[in-house]
Amino acid sequence: MPDPARLRDSTQIVLPCDALGEIRRELERQFMVSIVPLKEEYCRIVGSPVEIKQASKFLGRHGVSLP
């Protein structure tokens, strides 16, 4: 049985909403992900493990540091 924490890490990215800035629309356009608010200043990017992996690379190429 998979570890829930590991599964969660492979299907979501949590970061400050400000970090997305102008690339948010491009992220949503290129990848099958949902971006939902989490608390006041954080956003959760949710998708399949494959989409999250690709979205992470995309964010990195655009200078977004991931926790």
C-alpha positions as CSV (number, residue, x, y, z in Angstrom):
1,M,0.0,0.0,0.0
2,P,1.5,3.4,-0.9
3,D,2.5,5.9,1.7
4,P,-0.1,8.7,1.8
5,A,2.5,11.4,2.3
6,R,4.5,10.3,-0.7
7,L,1.3,10.1,-2.8
8,R,0.3,13.6,-1.8
9,D,3.7,14.9,-2.6
10,S,3.5,13.5,-6.1
11,T,0.1,15.0,-6.8
12,Q,0.4,18.5,-5.5
13,I,2.6,21.5,-5.2
14,V,2.0,24.1,-2.5
15,L,3.6,27.5,-2.8
16,P,2.9,31.2,-2.2
17,C,0.4,32.4,-4.8
18,D,2.6,35.4,-5.5
19,A,5.3,33.0,-6.8
20,L,3.0,32.1,-9.7
21,G,2.6,35.7,-10.8
22,E,2.2,36.1,-14.6
23,I,3.0,32.4,-15.4
24,R,-0.2,31.1,-13.7
25,R,-2.3,31.3,-16.9
26,E,0.5,29.6,-18.9
27,L,0.8,26.8,-16.3
28,E,-3.0,26.2,-16.5
29,R,-2.9,26.3,-20.3
30,Q,0.0,23.8,-20.7
31,F,-0.8,21.3,-18.0
32,M,-3.9,19.5,-16.7
33,V,-3.7,20.9,-13.2
34,S,-6.1,22.8,-10.9
35,I,-4.9,25.7,-8.9
36,V,-6.8,26.3,-5.7
37,P,-6.3,28.8,-2.8
38,L,-5.0,27.3,0.4
39,K,-5.3,29.6,3.4
40,E,-4.8,33.3,2.6
41,E,-1.5,33.5,0.7
42,Y,-0.8,29.9,-0.5
43,C,-2.0,28.0,-3.6
44,R,-2.2,24.3,-4.1
45,I,-1.5,23.0,-7.6
46,V,-3.1,19.6,-8.0
47,G,-2.8,17.1,-10.8
48,S,-1.7,13.6,-11.7
49,P,1.9,12.6,-10.8
50,V,3.0,13.0,-14.4
51,E,1.5,16.5,-14.7
52,I,2.9,17.6,-11.4
53,K,6.4,16.4,-12.4
54,Q,6.2,18.4,-15.6
55,A,4.6,21.4,-13.9
56,S,7.5,21.4,-11.4
57,K,10.0,21.5,-14.2
58,F,8.1,24.3,-15.9
59,L,8.1,26.3,-12.6
60,G,11.8,25.7,-12.2
61,R,12.5,27.0,-15.7
62,H,10.6,30.1,-14.8
63,G,12.6,30.8,-11.6
64,V,10.0,29.5,-9.1
65,S,11.7,27.9,-6.1
66,L,9.8,24.8,-4.9
67,P,9.9,23.8,-1.2
